[in-house]
Amino acid sequence: MTHDSHPDVPARPGIRMAKGSAPWLVPACAVAGAAVLAGRRSRLGRALAVPAVGLAAGMAWFFRDPDRGPADGRVLSSADGVVQSIDPQPDGRTRVAVFMNPLNVHVNRAPLAGVVKSVEHRPGGFRPAFDKDSERNERLIWTFETEIGEVTVIQIAGAMVRRIVPYLTEGQKVEQGERIGLIRFGSRVDVYLPAGISPSVAIGEKVRAGETRLDHD
């Protein structure tokens, strides 16, 4: 089952806006349109149109949702960004944390095919995602049943974020690389590799959701 064909914001062929972007993108475009019209009547209007159009363009860039894949690999990155940390866990799993800056694509993807076992929302603060205190931030915890066992993906809100938008619900099947949700503005995504699986990426490495492999053979 796929949930990628009905984005919130209508788009031209070849241009996809992220599902869940409408509350931010539509007002920005409306203000830009009004500013452009006002700019035809006065010099002040033209001056105001420049930042308004710039803001709308920035929103469109932030909420872009390009197609990805197909890619090879058992476990793929769930997020675009830079590997912030790689941490062995007491239970044998390895956490690969990817930090997303505002220029990255913020639509996250399933690291491998399976079934959504659970989606748990935990409220919290809104510290910068690169801050150690972000461990207390609002988050969405995904647990997937897969051919290699349970795999956990955690979407963590950043300083400017006030909502994480999930695209799937408990019990739904998911394909590898399928879109699972959106985090608005700067944030972080953690993928927990099951015990016995070693990471193939390094701290500081750039990764792409649905394309970069996270595990070794």
HUBELPE-V410943 format. One record per backbone hydrogen bond with DSSP energy under -1.0 kcal/mol. CO is the residue of the C=O (numbers start at 1). NH is the residue of the N-H. Records with the same first field share a line. If there is no record, write none. Layout:
CO = NH, NH
This chain:
12 = 15
16 = 65
18 = 21
21 = 24, 25
22 = 26
24 = 28
25 = 29
26 = 30
27 = 31
28 = 32
29 = 33
30 = 34
31 = 35
32 = 36
33 = 37
34 = 38
35 = 39
38 = 41, 42
42 = 46
43 = 47
44 = 48
45 = 49
46 = 50
48 = 52
49 = 53
50 = 54
51 = 55
52 = 56
53 = 57
54 = 58
55 = 59
56 = 60
57 = 61
58 = 62
59 = 63
61 = 64
63 = 18
75 = 214
77 = 210
78 = 109
81 = 207
82 = 99
83 = 204
85 = 97
87 = 95
89 = 92
93 = 89
94 = 193
95 = 87
96 = 191
97 = 84, 85
98 = 189
99 = 82
100 = 187
101 = 104
106 = 183
108 = 180, 181
110 = 177
111 = 76
114 = 174
115 = 145
116 = 171
118 = 143
120 = 141
122 = 139
125 = 138
128 = 131
131 = 134
132 = 135
133 = 136
134 = 137
136 = 125
138 = 157
139 = 122
140 = 155
141 = 120
142 = 153
143 = 117, 118
144 = 151
145 = 115
146 = 149
149 = 146
151 = 144
152 = 192
153 = 142
154 = 190
155 = 140
156 = 188
163 = 184
165 = 182
169 = 172
172 = 116
174 = 114
175 = 178
178 = 110
180 = 167
181 = 108
182 = 165
187 = 100
188 = 156
189 = 98
190 = 154
191 = 96
193 = 94
194 = 197
198 = 216
202 = 205
205 = 83
207 = 81
208 = 211, 212
212 = 77
214 = 200
